[in-house]
Amino acid sequence: LAGDALLNYAFETAFRAFETAPQESLKIGRALSVLGRKAGVYGMIGGQVIDVKETGHAVPKDVLDTIYELKTGALIECAMMIGAILGGAEEEDVRKVEKIAHYVGIAFQIQDDILDCTGDAALLGKPLNSDEKNGKTTYVTLFGIDTARAEVERLSENARHTLENVDSADENEKKFLLWLIESLVKRMY
């Protein structure tokens, strides 16, 4: 119920934008559409359903990628796309931001897999190797730590390259987003 309440609270909070900025109704409506799609059955919730269904047995890479894209990727895509929409980005740049967030979301989740094996339990706030103990397939269990790290780097580079081609962001915004990408995917906890 806590997850249901928090998701509902996100919508309650977002809908208040109509009251505080009624002149931006079109942007707010587009942003809410993204929130609904990325959080719903074809986004985070759908990814969670697949994750729960597949726990306890090995899954192939394509299924694992789908889980990561829907469960983690969709939420990061949602946050970044909403920022771009409300910031006035053109549709082409919103699509580029979605692609950046896609790369970041998967890299974030793979880094989480790595940290589950190599991190500091006190910093992570959970015991190490909890994915293995819970019977979850991860990038580390499929490919090993070195390949998982290489994939984080590849996805990060794709995100950085795509960001360079976002026209509406000024150089300070791009620097901040580059820092944010690095912070998310190279984190140690």
Buried (B, 14 or more C-beta within 10 A) or exposed (E): EEEEEEBEEEEEEBEEBEEEEEEBEEBBEBBBEBBBBBBBEEBBBBBBBBBEEBEEEEBEEEBBBBBBBBBBBBBBBBBBBBBBBBBEBEEEBBBBBBBBBBBBBBBBBBBBBBBBBEBEBEEBEEEBEEBBEEEBBBBBBBBEEEEBBEBBEEBBEBBBEBBEEBEBBEEEEBEEBBEBBBEBBEEEE
